[in-house]
Structures are given as C-alpha cells and as structure tokens.
Amino acid sequence: MTTTVGDFLVERLYQWGVRRIFGYPGDGINGVFGALSRANGKIEFIQARHEEMAAFMASAHAKFTGELGVCIATSGPGASHLLTGLYDARMDHQPVLAIVGQQARAALGGHYQQELDLLSMFKDVAGAFVQQASTPEQVRHLLDRAVRTAVGERRVTAIILPNDLQDLPYQHPARAHGTVHSGIGYSKPKIVPFDADLQRAAEVLNAGKKVAILVGAGALQATEQVIAVAEKLGAGVAKALLGKAVLPDDLPWVTGAIGLLGTEPSYQLMNECDTLLMIGSGFPYAEFLPKEGQARGVQVDLQPDMLSLRYPMEVNLVGDASETLRALLPLLERKSERRWRDKVESWRAHWDKTLEKRALVKADPINPQRVVHELSPRLPDQAIVTSDSGSCANWYARDLQIRQGMQCSLSGGLASMGAAVPYAIAAKFAHPQRSVVALVGDGAMQMNNLAELITVAKYWRQWDNPQWICAVFNNEDLNQVTWEQRVMEGDPKFEASQSIPDVPYHLFAISIGLQGIYVEREEDIASAWERALAADRPVLIEFKTDPNVPPLPPHIKLEQAKKFASTLLKGDPDQAGVIVQTAKQVLSSVLPGKK
C-alpha cells in the first residue's frame, strides 16, 4: 500500500511519542483522519464536541502529563475555533501542536470556500513555529521542527496541510540542494545557573530575616526542593493559582493563594517580608507583591523574558526550578531565629478558622464556599481537580485544600471561561485510574461545557475508574463579573448582562446516561459528595448556590469600599441579600461562633 502524506504524519507523530490527539473531523483534514483510521489505534483520537474544547484538552494534557498536547481540526471554522484553547496553552507556557487542514493548493488565493489565511491567523498564538506545507517532502521537517520547538520552548506550534497534499504519496526529501533532512528526538537539558550567580542569590537570601517565597507552575516538579529551601530559610510560601499543587496545604507555613482570589496570610506575607524568592511564577498583579524597594529579590525561571518582570529582582537566575534549588540549597544557611516563621504560622492558623467560619455561614439556599469546604476532606488521594474561571475560582483558590500527590489546574494566564470540563476530560484520559473533579459555574456550563458532558458519556466506559464529577454552581448569575461591577466600578448589578437562565443541569446529565444529583440544602452537601464519589459512573452535582455571597479580596482597599457603598446607594436589584451576606462574611472574621 502506498504511504500517503497523512500516513507518514501519523507514523511520525507516533515516533515522537504522541499517543492521543483531541479534535473534530472535517473534509479539510480527511486525509489525516483516514491515516489515523489505517493506523489501527496506534494513536487514540478523542472526539470533542467543539474544536475549542479539543484545544483546551490538548493544553490540559500537557499540564497533567508534561507531554506534548496535540489537537486537530479542519480548514476554515474548524481551524479558527481552536484559537481560544491554543491561547490558553500559550499563556500558560504549555507545549501544544495544532494540526489543521486547508483548501487545495491550486485553489488558494481564489476566495475559495473555507479558505482563510491560516498562516496569518496562527502567527500570534503559534508564533514560535507555524508553517503551511506545499510538497510531500516538506512535511517531515515541518513536523519535526514543530514538535521539537513546542516541547523544547514550551510553546504552541502549528502545521497547516492543504487537503490535496494529505492524500499524495509521501516522498522522502532528495539528497539535493534546497532540501532539508530532519530527525526525531529531544532530551530535556539540565539548566542551572553559574556558581557565581547561585552564590549571589544565596547571599541575598541568607541576609534576609523575613523571607517570603512565591511559587508558580514552574515549581510543580520541585516540591521536595521548595520544602527544603523554605525550611532552611524559615520562610512562608504563597502560591500563585497555577502553582496550587506545588505544596500540600497541610504544611502550616503555606499561606495559600495570592492575589484577588488569595488569602489574608499571603497578603500579610508579602506586605511584611524583607526578602522575596519567586520560583517559576508569572503572577501578574504587582499590588499583591512587596512594595518596590521593600524587599530584596531573587527569581528563578526557565524563561529569561519572565525575569524581573513583576518585581525588580536583585538576582535573576535562569534555570529549571528543581535543579536550581538543589544547587542553591548547600549555599543557604539555616536560620535559627524562627520568630518570622512563627508569625507566618499564626497568620495561617487564624485564616484557617476564618475560612471555616465563612464556609459555614448560612446562605440562601447554599453558601458556595461550603461546597468546596466539604469536598476537601473527601477527595481521594491522587485526585485531580479542575476549576473554571468565575466566582467558583475563588472557592477553588481558597477553600480547596490540596494534599501531596494531587494535581489541579485552571486557565491561568488567559482566565478563560469554559476550560474546566475539557480539562477534566483530558485529565481522565491521561490518568484513568485517578478521581477527577471539575468545579464549574453555570455561566461556563451554558457557554460550552454542557455539550462536553456528551463527550464524557461517549467515553467513560473505557476508563478504569469511573470517578469523574462535575460540580455546577447554579446561581443564575455571571457572578464574578457582577461583583466586579459592584466593587471595581461602583455599579449595581446589570441584570440584562448578568442574569442567566435556570437550567436543570443534573437532569441533562441523567438524560445522557450519567448520574445527576441536585442539592439545595446545605446539610445535604457532604452526603452528595459521598454519593458522587461512590457512584458507578460519572456524576454531575448541581448545587443551588447563593449569588450574594461576596468573594471578599484578602484586603479591602478604601477605593473599593467607596465604590461598593456607591453601588448600594444607587440601588442593586439584589441589595438586601448582598448586604446580609456581606455582613455575615465580614462578621464571621471577627465575631467568634457567628454563622
């Protein structure tokens, strides 16, 4: 049988270690799909409901495995639908390859149906490498470069294949002028700073009396080293959202999330430290870092363009987090004075009590914080948790307590709605033995995640462990933006933009063969989680939550308080509930036993 360009592409991907591709078919990419069929399962194809979801799955596959994520789509709208998911991968520095179809070469430039200028369209999101093939001999080096660039630089790349080219007989490049002869293979290098730079960093850290550490996604493989450094320096450690799984939350000096979705002890940690060590984080909000000039700084990152970008650092180290910290450790002096560490631990202990009180405050009908508060102790070991953007991300950031060995993630840099369910699907394919939980707002479910439950229904029987749970926070409100309107803009809730239909999500789940659970009483939350975790199939739990529970920032600025007061003076449609729940949340921090 003649080997087509499509056949060669599939085999070459297999040689590169690709075992799973997420996507959606179409006539612009049929030649590659035919090759996937002929490959008899060497590479598994996962059919999403929408190309955007396939790209999110590829991004999540990279996050949860460390491998290349691959997505595939047809020409025209199929290709353009990929963009949001690909931008998610790009902004979170994930290695993802997009393979897209194009119209026949002879038709290009003729305003043909579904002919888009894909090179221009992908030039930003896949700017590290995007090329369109024009001959069979070219496909080899285009694929090799695209994969090597994606995994080596942790970037998004793209290959565009005209549909007529995919079915042509594959030909190796001739040994002639003007040809390229590429090969497969990539080994991750050991990247460590020079000894002199490590010594400079150690001098800064050893001189500090109140050291704060901020970890991000770049430190996910450096848990052991981060713990060792923090113990030696007597430091407290805050976590950017993408670094939530770097350290378990049962360590008393881990202050939790940082930023608007963060915790009070993380805010205090940054405001009172005299030295900052930032590891593998691109956390963007400077107002939550030390004031400029307050702290001496050391930063570790693989990417030079991320160094000294968020805070002016005294020492910038280009290196892999685990290897760099391992080399730095012998140079660090153990701090015998532990008053700073004791202070950090007292902040954290007080915050734990505050968090529990806030979660147990009565709401109408359910306090959304309690949903995650009750989940944490019931999560199985090695569980994977995904979160969508929106108010559910607040409860994910603060109330979800991660244990060692767990994984979790969300759309970080892009902060896109609609990522939680495709992330959870990709997590389950990558780790079928592990329990997976997605925390999703009703806005994201209506936007695009409801359809992806059909993907779960299509595939779940092939998973070794059927524990896959989608928790929907149904408050009939685009809640995060509603609160941003109130607190950031001083405007009342704009019902025309913010109110969304009440949909029986659990009934939809039941209708497609999944289990559905509806919860509208706080006393039923714990048992609902237990039922879901014991189910023999994937479960959607619909929690009817109160939209008026405020996602309080770790520190309320005077300007925010003024704008919130202005909102109430103007009259908010949910004003009575907002006032009651805000008062309850604030008072729960200062009045013992109040609920």
N, C-alpha and C positions, 0 to 999 in steps of 0.2 A: 504494500500500500504506500502511495506517495505521502511523504511527510509535508503537511501544509505549514504555512507560517503560524497558523493557530496551534497546530500540534507542537511545533518547535517551542512556541511561547510557553505552553503549559508544561512541557517537559523541563524547560529551563527554569521556570519558577519552582518546580519540584526539586531540581538540583540545588537551588538556592535555599531550600528548606521550607518553602511555603506549603502548608498542608490544608489551608482553609481560605476561601475567598467569599466575601459578602457582596451581594449585588442584586441586580434586576436585569432581565434579558431585554432584547430588542434587536430589530433587524440590522442595526448598525454595528453590532458586535456578535452576530450569529456565528461567524467563522470561529471565534474563540470558544463560544459555547458548544459548538459541535466538537471541538477538540477536547473540551472538558468531559463531554459525554464519552468520547472514544477512549479517554484515559482510565475509564473504569474505576473511578473513585480514588485515584492517587491523590487528587486534591478535592476536598469536600467543598461543594458550593452551597452556601446558605442564602436562601431567597428571602430578602426583606420585603416589606410592603411598599417601600419607597426608597429611592436611591440615597436621599439624605440620611435615612436611618442606617443604610448599609455603610456609609462613610463614618457615621458615629460608631458603628460596630467595629470597623477597622481600627479606629482611634482607640477604642476601649480594649480591643485585642492586644494592641501594642502596650497599653498601660498595664494590663493584668498579666502579661507574659514576658514582656521585654523583647518580643519578636517583632518582625515586620508585619504590619497590618496591610491587607490588600483588599481593595474594593473595585468593582467593575460595573460599567454602565454603557448603555448605547449612546448613539450620537444625539445632538440637539438637546432636548429637555432632559434626557437621561443624564447627560454629562453635566448640565447646569444644576440639576438637583443635587449633585454631590457636594456642591461648594461649601455649604454650612458645616457639614460634618468634617470636611477637609480643613476648614479654617479652625475648627476645634482642635484637630491634631497639630496644625501648625503652631497655634498659640500656646499649646501645652508641650511643645517640643517632642512630638511623637513620630516615629518612623512609619510612614504610611505611603503606599504606592497606589495610585489610581490608574486603572486601565480603561480607556474609553474608545468607543467607536467613532468613526467619521464617515461622511459620504464618500463615494468612489472618487478616486484621484482625478479622473477625466472631468468630473462634474464640479470640482472645487473652483470657486470664483464665479460660478454661474447662478448665484442666488437660488441654489437648489433646496428642495425641502429638507428641513432639519440640518442645513449647513450653517454652522456657527463658526466664528473664528476662535477655535478652541485654544490655539496657542496663546492668543491674547487673553482669553478668558482665564486660563490657568496660570498666567505668568506671575501673578502675585502670590496666590496660595501655594503654588508649586514652583516658585521661582528658583529653588535650588537646582532643579532639573526638570524641564518639560520639553519634549520633542515629539514631532509627528513623523512617522516612518513613511518613506516613499518607495523603498525597494525591499525585497525579502532579505538581502544580505545585511541590511542596516539594522534589522530587528535585534540581532544578537548583542551588538554593543550598546544599543539604546536600553535594552532591558538590564544588562549588566551594570551600566552606569547608574540607571535609575535606582536599582536595589542597593548598590554599594553607597550611593550618595544618601539615600534615605536612612540606612542603618548606621552609616559612619558619621553623618552630621545630625542625626535625629531630626530629619526634615521631611516634608511632604514632597513627593515627586510624581510625575505623570507621564504616561506614554499614550499617544494618540495613534490609532490604527485605522486607516481607511478600510471600508468594508470589503472592497475588491481585493485588497492586498492580503487579507486574512486567509483567503482560500487558495492563494497561489502556492505552487511548490516551493518549499523552503530551499534556499541555496546558501552554502557557506561562503563567506567573502573570499574572493580570489586572492592569490598571492601576487598582488599588483599594486602599483602606485594608486593612491586615492582610496584605499580600503583600510578598514580597522579590524583588528583581530583581538577581541577581548576575552577575558576568562572570568570564572566564578570564584567566589571565596572572599571572606572577610573575617578577620580576627580583631576583636576589640583590643585596643592598645592599653597599656598601663600609663596613665598620665598623672605625673606627680611633679610638683614644683621643685625648683632647685633648693639645695640645703640652705643656702644663704637666705632665701625668701621664707622658708619654714622657720628659720631662726628668728627672723624679724617678726613674724607672726607670733611666735612663742613669747617673745619679749613683751609685746603689747598685751597678750592675754595673761601672762604672769604678773604684770604690773597692775592689772585690774583688781579692784576689791569687790565690785558688784557686777559680775559678768552675766549677760543675757545672751541666749542662743536662739536663733530663729531658723527653723528647718523647713525645707520645701520638698518638692517631688524629687529633686536631685539627690536627696539623702535617703531615699526609700530603701536602698540596698546597703545602708551604712548604720543600721540600728545599733549594732554592738559597739561601733566606734563612737557614735554620738553619746551613748550612755557613758562610755569610759571617759570621754572628754568632759562631759558635764559633771561627773562625779569628781574628777580631779580638780576642776575649777570651782566646784561648789556653785555651779550655775543653775539658773532656772531656764527652762526651754519652752518657748512658744512655737506653735505650729501653724504655718500657712495652710489653707484649705487642701491644696494638693499634697501636702506633707502630713496629713492627719494620721496616716498609718505608719509614720516613721517610728514613733514611740508609743508604747501602750499607755493608756490613761491611768493605770493603777500606780504609776510612779508619782509620788507626792509632790515632786518639783516640776512636773509637766503642767504648764498653766493652760494648755488647750489652745483653741483657735485665736487668731489675731485679726483685728480689723472691725468693720461694721458688724460682722457676724460673730465677732470674737467675744472673749471673756474679760471680766474685770481684772483678774490677776495678770493676764497677758498685757493689758493696758498699763497696769501698775509696774510690771516688769520693765517695760520699755521706757516708762517715764522716770524711773529711779536708777536705772543701770548706769555704770560709768564705762562699760566696755560691751561692744556688740560683736558677736560672731554669727555671721549669716552663712548658712550652708545650703547650697542648691535651691535657692528660692528667688523668684522674681516678684515677690509680693509687692503690689504697686502703690499702696497708699501710704505716702510719706508721713501723714499726720498721725499715724499709729506707730511710727518708729521714734527713736530718741530725737530730741531737738538737735538740729545741726550744731556741732561743737560740744554737745553734752557728753558724748561717749566716743572713745577711740574705737575704731572699727577694723575688723578682719573679715574678708569674704572669700568663700571657696565656691567656684563654679567652673563647669566644663567650658562654658561659652564666654569668651573674653568680652563680648558686647553686653553681657549682663552684669559685669563687674562695676562697682561704684556707681551704679545707675540709680539706685533707690536711696542710698545714703553715702556720703563721701567717706570712703574707706581709707585707712592709713596703709593697710597691706592687702593687696589683691592677689589671690592665689588661683591660677588656672590649674585645675586638676579634678580627677574623679574624687567624689566625697569620701568613700571608704578608704581608698589608697592614701589620700592626702591626710586624713585624720589619723590613720595608722602611722604614717611617718611623723606626724606632729606630736603624737602622744608622748614619746620619750623625752621631748623637749619641754613639756609642761610640768610645772611644779605643783604638787598637791597643796591646796590651800588649807591650812589648819584652822583658820578663822572661819566659822560657819554661821555667823550672825546673818549674813545675807541669805544664805540658803534657808535658814530657819524662817526668815521673814517671807520668802517666796512660798514656803510650805504652809505658812499660816494664812497667806492670801488664798492659796488654793483650797485649804480646808474650809475657810469661810465661804468661798464661792460654791463649793460642793453643797453646803447647806442651803445657800440661796437658790441654787439651781433646782434642788429638790422641792423647796417651798414653792417656787414659781410653777413647777410642773404639776404640783398637787392643788394649785388654786382652782376653785370651781369655775367653770365657764359654761357657755350656753351654745350648743349642748356639750361639746368636748373641748378641753384645752389641748391644742395641738402639741404642746411641749410634752404632755403626758404620754402621747402616742409613742414618742421616741424614748422617753424615760423608761417606759415599761418594756420596750424592746431590748434595751441594752443588756440587762442581766440574762435574758432568754436567748440571746444569739448563740448558736452553736460555735464551738471552736473552729477556726479557719474560715469563718463566714466571710462573704464579700458583700459590701453594702454600696449601693449607688444612690446618688441624690440628684434631683433636678434643680434647676435654678428657680428662684422664687422664695416665698417665705419658708417653705419646707427646708431650704438650705440652712436657715438659721438654726432650726432644731437639730438638723444633722450635725452642724458645726459645734453646737454647744452641748446638746443632751446625749448624743451618741458616744458611748464610752468604748473605745477600741482596745482590744486585748492583743497581745503579741501573736503574730501569725495570721491575723485578719488582714484583709485588703479592703480599700474603699476609694472611691473617686467620684468626680463630677466634672462638668465642663468648667474649667478654671479660668483661663485667660479670656475665652470667648463668652463665658457665662451664658450659654445658650439654653433656652427652654427646649425641652424635648429630648434630652440626652439620656435620662435615667433608665428608661425601659430598654432602648437598644444597647446601652452599656451593660445592663444586667443580662441581656440575652448573650452578648459576646462573652461576658464573664462565665456564664454557664457552659458555653461551648468550650471555652478554654480550660475550665476546671469543673467537669461534670459531677465530680464527687462532692463538691462543696455546696453549702447552702448559700443562696443568693437572695438579697432583699433590695428592692428598689423603692425609694421614697419619692413620691410624685405628687405635685399639685394638680388640682382639677383643670387648671388652665393648660398645662402641658399635656394632660391626657386628652383634652379636646383638640389641641393643636395637631398632634400627630402620634401620640403614644398609644391611644386606644386601638388603632389599627395594628400596631405591632404585637398586641396580645394574640392576634391571629397567627403571627409567626411562632409564638410560644405554643399555641395549640397545634400547630403543624409539626413541631419537632420534639416536644417534651418527652414523648415515649422512648426516645433513643438516649435520654440522659440516665446515667447510672443512679443518680439520686434526684428524685423529682422535686426536692425542696427549692422552689422558686416562688417568691412572694412579691407582689406589687401592692404597696400600701398607698392608697389615694387619700389625700387631704381634701375633702369636699367641703369648701366654704362658700361656693358660688361667687368667688371674688378673685380678681387678679391681685392678690393680697400684698405682695411685696411692693408693687408699684403704687397701690392705694396708700400704703404707709409712707412711701417716699413722697407722694404728693402732699401728704399731711405735714410731714416733718421737714422735708427739704424745701418744699415750695410754699408751704403755708396755705395750701388749697384744700378745701373739703373733697371728699370722695366724689369723683365724677362718674355717676352711675352709668352713663351711656358707654363709657370706655371700660369700666371696671367690673360691672356685674355680668356674670356669665350664667348660662342655663344650668339647672339642676338635672344632672344625668344619672341614672341608676347604673353606675359602673359595675357593681357586683352582679347585676342581672345580665349585663352583656357578657361578662366572664362565664357565667353559667351557661348562657346560650351557645357558647362555642366549646363547651366541654371542660372548662376549668371549674374550680371551686370558687364560689363567691360568698363573702361574709359582709354583712352590714352591721356597723356599730354606731349607736347614737347615745350610749350611756357610758360615762367614764368608768363605772365599775365593771364594764364588760371588756375593757381594752386588753387587760392581761390575758384573759381566757381566749380572746380572739387570736392573739399572737400564738398562744399554745396550740390552739386548733390548727392554725395555718402551718405551724412547724411540724405537726404530726400528720398532715394530710398526705394522701397517696398521689397527689397531682399538684400542679401549680395553682396558686391561690391569689385572688385579688381581694384585699380587705378594704372596704370603703368606710373611712372614718368621717363622720359628720362633725366638722370642726368649726370652732367659733372664729370668724374673721376679725373680731375686735380685740383678740389677744395681741398686744403690741410686741414686735420683735425689737425689744429695747437694745440700743447700742451699749457697749461697755462703758461709755462715758457720754452723758448728755450735755452738749455744749449750749451756752446761753442762746446762741442764734437759733438752734434747733428748738429749744423750749419756747422762744418767742414765736416762731412760725407755727408750732403746734397750738399755742394759745390762740394765735390768729385764726387758725383753722376752726377752732371751736367757736370763736366769736362770729365767724361767717356762717356757721351752722352746717354741720355734717349730717348727711342722711342717717348715719349710724351713731350719732353723737352720744346717746345715752349709754349704749353698750361700750363705746370707746372709752368714755370717762370711767365707767365702772371697772372695766378690765385693766385699764392703765393704772388706776389707783390700786387695784389688787396686786398687780405685778410690782409696783414700786414699794408698796407697804410690806409685801412679803419679804423684802430685803432687810427691813429694819424692825419689824414687829414680830417677835417670836411666836410661833404657833398660829399665825394668822393664815387663813385659807379662804 
